Amino acid sequence: METYWNHNTAFHNILIADAKKRGGRVLDIGCGDGLLLHRLAPFVDRAVGIDPDENAIERARQRLAMVPNASLVHGDFLDWPVPSESERYQTITCVAALHHMKLRSALIKMRQFLAPGGKLLVVGLSANKSAMDYVHSGLVVLPIRVMDRLHGGMRDIGVRIAEPQESLSEIRQAANEILPGARIRRRFYYRYLLSWVSPI
């Protein structure tokens, strides 16, 4: 299957470079058609993806058919049993999927899936609610359009979309309570990056 560029894949290199530092087991929550998993697999021992969209998982199976250390789960992450300590993950990625789930429930469960010293990396979307939110979004409209054109435009890859409900401030508040010490930074393409290391 071919690769492509969009506002989510623009962050793949950052996530891969970070996951390479730890290796081990990686979980991609909301893996979609498996492109990030395919790119992660050469640098880790095990790459696991979960997604509730049956069509997306089928496309991921096709993409990963020849990748022996990758596996897929068709299901809702919030319904997935917490693994034993030996099966927890050194890296968890979640790209443009957190806003499809209940925020606090998802963050709590992500924390439970991380091995000690493991790292959670969320590339997410937030709702504009404050004046600062709207100002920031307005300032990046033109630069993003320029980058979209340079990359040949955005491509519809046929995955489910949803509008974010929580603002960045609300996401920060939930993360501070559930993931003490988490870092959340606004990034380009109307995204934020949340990173958190599980205590050893």
RODO-2510 file (C-alpha; in nm, 4 decimals, decimal comma):
residues 200
     n   res          X          Y          Z
     1     m     0,0000     0,0000     0,0000
     2     e     0,1184     0,3515    -0,0745
     3     t     0,2245     0,6110     0,1779
     4     y     0,0785     0,9595     0,1940
     5     w     0,1086     1,2916     0,3744
     6     n    -0,1434     1,4732     0,5897
     7     h    -0,1568     1,6753     0,9135
     8     n    -0,1184     1,3558     1,1165
     9     t     0,1612     1,1850     0,9258
    10     a     0,3565     1,5111     0,9517
    11     f     0,4328     1,4053     1,3109
    12     h     0,5366     1,0470     1,2375
    13     n     0,9106     1,1148     1,2250
    14     i     0,9009     1,2780     1,5689
    15     l     0,7183     0,9800     1,7178
    16     i     0,9434     0,7236     1,5506
    17     a     1,2633     0,8983     1,6624
    18     d     1,1352     0,9015     2,0193
    19     a     1,0196     0,5366     2,0181
    20     k     1,3558     0,4228     1,8757
    21     k     1,5267     0,5367     2,1962
    22     r     1,3406     0,2711     2,3960
    23     g     1,2612    -0,0049     2,1471
    24     g     1,0666    -0,2833     2,3148
    25     r     0,6901    -0,2984     2,2725
    26     v     0,4922    -0,0181     2,1080
    27     l     0,1159     0,0325     2,1086
    28     d    -0,0526     0,2647     1,8588
    29     i    -0,4029     0,3560     1,9770
    30     g    -0,6351     0,4444     1,6908
    31     c    -0,3899     0,2954     1,4416
    32     g    -0,6155     0,3492     1,1386
    33     d    -0,4697     0,1945     0,8253
    34     g    -0,1443     0,1052     0,9998
    35     l     0,0929     0,3524     0,8360
    36     l     0,2589     0,4608     1,1618
    37     l     0,2861     0,0997     1,2804
    38     h     0,4508     0,0053     0,9519
    39     r     0,7053     0,2819     1,0004
    40     l     0,7656     0,1964     1,3678
    41     a     0,8051    -0,1803     1,3265
    42     p     1,1706    -0,1840     1,2069
    43     f     1,2842    -0,0103     1,5260
    44     v     1,0954    -0,2032     1,7956
    45     d     1,0513    -0,5602     1,9138
    46     r     0,6739    -0,5595     1,8850
    47     a     0,4317    -0,3137     1,7240
    48     v     0,0648    -0,3472     1,8209
    49     g    -0,2245    -0,1399     1,6883
    50     i    -0,5856    -0,1129     1,7985
    51     d    -0,8745     0,0574     1,6207
    52     p    -1,2551     0,0241     1,6374
    53     d    -1,3015     0,0857     1,2630
    54     e    -1,3297    -0,2487     1,0861
    55     n    -1,2507    -0,1055     0,7420
    56     a    -0,9387     0,0694     0,8738
    57     i    -0,8181    -0,2469     1,0476
    58     e    -0,8635    -0,4490     0,7291
    59     r    -0,6513    -0,1981     0,5388
    60     a    -0,3926    -0,2126     0,8187
    61     r    -0,3844    -0,5931     0,7893
    62     q    -0,3054    -0,5601     0,4194
    63     r    -0,0335    -0,3030     0,4863
    64     l     0,1270    -0,5113     0,7628
    65     a     0,0836    -0,8563     0,6088
    66     m     0,4595    -0,8969     0,5591
    67     v     0,5638    -0,7369     0,8898
    68     p     0,6227    -1,0262     1,1331
    69     n     0,6534    -0,8201     1,4518
    70     a     0,3269    -0,6277     1,4008
    71     s    -0,0184    -0,7302     1,5213
    72     l    -0,3608    -0,5689     1,5189
    73     v    -0,6664    -0,5619     1,7416
    74     h    -1,0107    -0,4663     1,6139
    75     g    -1,1840    -0,3080     1,9106
    76     d    -1,2382    -0,0160     2,1441
    77     f    -0,9297     0,0689     2,3492
    78     l    -1,1446     0,1573     2,6505
    79     d    -1,2862    -0,1974     2,6503
    80     w    -0,9471    -0,3678     2,6174
    81     p    -0,8254    -0,5503     2,9315
    82     v    -0,5194    -0,4024     3,0994
    83     p    -0,2198    -0,6264     3,0199
    84     s     0,0029    -0,8003     3,2698
    85     e     0,3191    -0,6179     3,3751
    86     s     0,5339    -0,8186     3,1341
    87     e     0,3129    -0,7215     2,8390
    88     r     0,2979    -0,3491     2,9012
    89     y     0,4449    -0,1051     2,6518
    90     q     0,7625     0,0990     2,6400
    91     t     0,5939     0,3462     2,4040
    92     i     0,2290     0,4318     2,3437
    93     t     0,1358     0,6547     2,0511
    94     c    -0,2049     0,8030     1,9827
    95     v    -0,2411     1,0258     1,6779
    96     a    -0,5649     1,2209     1,6256
    97     a    -0,7620     0,9584     1,8174
    98     l    -0,7860     1,0807     2,1780
    99     h    -1,0752     1,3147     2,0948
   100     h    -1,2759     1,0109     1,9769
   101     m    -1,2695     0,8754     2,3342
   102     k    -1,3694     0,9930     2,6806
   103     l    -1,0695     1,2045     2,7737
   104     r    -1,0149     1,1117     3,1372
   105     s    -1,0995     0,7437     3,0917
   106     a    -0,8584     0,7182     2,7995
   107     l    -0,5711     0,8896     2,9827
   108     i    -0,6172     0,6669     3,2875
   109     k    -0,6119     0,3546     3,0720
   110     m    -0,3115     0,4703     2,8711
   111     r    -0,1266     0,5165     3,2004
   112     q    -0,2168     0,1592     3,3001
   113     f    -0,0793     0,0190     2,9722
   114     l     0,2642     0,1815     3,0072
   115     a     0,5596    -0,0091     3,1462
   116     p     0,7654     0,1677     3,4173
   117     g     0,9791     0,4250     3,2396
   118     g     0,7618     0,3974     2,9293
   119     k     0,6498     0,7038     2,7361
   120     l     0,3086     0,8200     2,6164
   121     l     0,3033     1,0375     2,3034
   122     v    -0,0291     1,1893     2,1989
   123     v    -0,0719     1,4035     1,8911
   124     g    -0,4160     1,5490     1,9430
   125     l    -0,6753     1,8017     1,8395
   126     s    -0,8467     2,0469     2,0717
   127     a    -1,1526     2,2696     2,0505
   128     n    -1,1240     2,6461     2,0229
   129     k    -1,2915     2,8001     2,3271
   130     s    -1,0724     3,0837     2,4547
   131     a    -0,9590     3,4003     2,2781
   132     m    -0,6038     3,2592     2,2706
   133     d    -0,7283     2,9422     2,1016
   134     y    -0,8922     3,1408     1,8237
   135     v    -0,5956     3,3755     1,7834
   136     h    -0,3499     3,0870     1,7522
   137     s    -0,5703     2,9025     1,5011
   138     g    -0,6109     3,2183     1,2965
   139     l    -0,2376     3,2874     1,2840
   140     v    -0,1503     2,9471     1,1387
   141     v    -0,4185     2,9272     0,8689
   142     l    -0,2050     3,0765     0,5917
   143     p     0,1209     2,8938     0,6773
   144     i    -0,0683     2,5645     0,6929
   145     r    -0,2247     2,6264     0,3535
   146     v     0,1226     2,6906     0,2133
   147     m     0,2554     2,3655     0,3614
   148     d    -0,0463     2,1723     0,2340
   149     r     0,0253     2,2963    -0,1160
   150     l     0,3951     2,2147    -0,0906
   151     h     0,3092     1,8580     0,0094
   152     g     0,0595     1,8142    -0,2718
   153     g    -0,2499     1,8778    -0,0641
   154     m    -0,4399     1,6865     0,1978
   155     r    -0,5660     1,3416     0,1142
   156     d    -0,8872     1,1813     0,2367
   157     i    -0,7805     0,8361     0,3570
   158     g    -1,1298     0,7209     0,4502
   159     v    -1,1103     0,7089     0,8296
   160     r    -1,3659     0,8266     1,0809
   161     i    -1,3444     1,1896     1,1853
   162     a    -1,4890     1,3733     1,4861
   163     e    -1,4791     1,7274     1,6171
   164     p    -1,2790     1,7735     1,9384
   165     q    -1,4863     1,8715     2,2412
   166     e    -1,2238     1,9737     2,4977
   167     s    -1,0093     2,2851     2,4774
   168     l    -0,6342     2,2690     2,5233
   169     s    -0,6798     2,4166     2,8702
   170     e    -0,9253     2,1400     2,9627
   171     i    -0,6931     1,8738     2,8254
   172     r    -0,4044     2,0191     3,0252
   173     q    -0,6116     2,0128     3,3426
   174     a    -0,7077     1,6470     3,2941
   175     a    -0,3488     1,5506     3,2082
   176     n    -0,2089     1,7305     3,5127
   177     e    -0,4437     1,5325     3,7371
   178     i    -0,3964     1,1923     3,5747
   179     l    -0,0417     1,2177     3,4367
   180     p     0,1535     1,4383     3,6792
   181     g     0,4391     1,6106     3,5001
   182     a     0,2945     1,5658     3,1513
   183     r     0,4074     1,8193     2,8914
   184     i     0,1578     1,9594     2,6441
   185     r     0,2663     2,1982     2,3701
   186     r     0,0793     2,3558     2,0832
   187     r     0,2157     2,2348     1,7530
   188     f     0,1598     2,3140     1,3866
   189     y    -0,1353     2,1806     1,1815
   190     y    -0,3865     2,2609     1,4595
   191     r    -0,2351     1,9883     1,6777
   192     y    -0,0839     1,9595     2,0234
   193     l     0,1769     1,7120     2,1480
   194     l     0,1327     1,5516     2,4889
   195     s     0,4262     1,3576     2,6300
   196     w     0,4522     1,1781     2,9634
   197     v     0,6979     0,9290     3,1117
   198     s     0,5652     0,6640     3,3480
   199     p     0,7450     0,6613     3,6870
   200     i     0,9951     0,3811     3,7364
***
